[in-house]
Amino acid sequence: MREHLGFLKISSLVVKIAAWVFLSLGLIGGVSVMLGLVPGNPRWMGGLVLAMYVFFFSSSILSRILPTCLSKLSTR
C-alpha cells in the first residue's frame, strides 16, 4: 500500500486543482444565470448550477482527506 501513496497524493492534488477551477467556473456561470445575463435560461437554473459545482468542490475535499486516512491505516 505504501508504494501507491505517492500516486494518491499527486492525484489528490490534481483533483483539488481541478475542483477549484470547476468551482470558480460554476460560481461565475451560476451567478450569471441567476442575474439573468444568460438569455433563455430560467433564474432557478443558476441555483441548480451552483449546487452542482459545490458538490464537485466537496468531492475534491474528500479526495484530499483520502490519502491521509489510507496512510494512517497502512501504518497499523
C-alpha positions as CSV (number, residue, x, y, z in Angstrom):
1,M,0.0,0.0,0.0
2,R,2.9,2.4,0.7
3,E,4.1,2.2,-2.9
4,H,0.8,3.7,-4.1
5,L,0.8,6.6,-1.5
6,G,2.8,8.9,-3.7
7,F,0.4,8.4,-6.6
8,L,-2.6,9.1,-4.3
9,K,-1.0,12.3,-3.1
10,I,-0.3,13.6,-6.6
11,S,-3.7,12.6,-7.9
12,S,-5.5,14.2,-4.9
13,L,-3.6,17.4,-5.7
14,V,-4.6,17.3,-9.3
15,V,-8.2,16.7,-8.3
16,K,-8.1,19.6,-5.9
17,I,-6.8,22.0,-8.5
18,A,-9.4,20.8,-11.0
19,A,-12.1,21.2,-8.4
20,W,-11.1,24.8,-7.7
21,V,-11.2,25.6,-11.4
22,F,-14.7,23.9,-11.7
23,L,-15.9,25.8,-8.6
24,S,-14.8,29.2,-9.9
25,L,-16.4,28.5,-13.3
26,G,-19.5,27.2,-11.7
27,L,-19.8,30.3,-9.5
28,I,-19.4,32.6,-12.4
29,G,-21.9,30.6,-14.5
30,G,-24.4,30.2,-11.7
31,V,-24.4,33.8,-10.7
32,S,-24.7,35.0,-14.3
33,V,-27.7,32.7,-14.8
34,M,-29.3,33.9,-11.6
35,L,-28.8,37.6,-12.6
36,G,-30.4,36.9,-15.9
37,L,-27.4,37.6,-18.1
38,V,-27.8,34.3,-20.0
39,P,-30.9,34.5,-22.2
40,G,-33.2,31.5,-22.5
41,N,-32.4,30.0,-19.1
42,P,-34.7,30.5,-16.0
43,R,-33.1,32.0,-12.9
44,W,-33.7,28.9,-10.8
45,M,-31.3,27.1,-13.1
46,G,-28.5,29.2,-11.6
47,G,-29.2,27.7,-8.2
48,L,-29.0,24.2,-9.7
49,V,-25.7,25.0,-11.4
50,L,-24.3,26.4,-8.1
51,A,-25.4,23.3,-6.2
52,M,-23.8,21.0,-8.8
53,Y,-20.5,22.8,-8.6
54,V,-20.5,22.9,-4.8
55,F,-20.9,19.1,-5.0
56,F,-17.8,18.9,-7.2
57,F,-15.8,21.0,-4.8
58,S,-16.8,18.9,-1.8
59,S,-15.7,15.8,-3.6
60,S,-12.3,17.4,-4.0
61,I,-12.1,17.9,-0.3
62,L,-12.8,14.2,0.2
63,S,-10.1,13.3,-2.2
64,R,-7.7,15.4,-0.1
65,I,-8.6,13.5,3.0
66,L,-8.4,10.1,1.5
67,P,-4.6,9.7,1.3
68,T,-4.3,10.8,4.9
69,C,-6.7,8.2,6.0
70,L,-5.1,5.5,3.9
71,S,-1.6,6.3,5.3
72,K,-2.9,6.0,8.8
73,L,-4.5,2.7,8.0
74,S,-1.3,1.3,6.4
75,T,0.8,2.1,9.5
76,R,-1.4,0.0,11.7
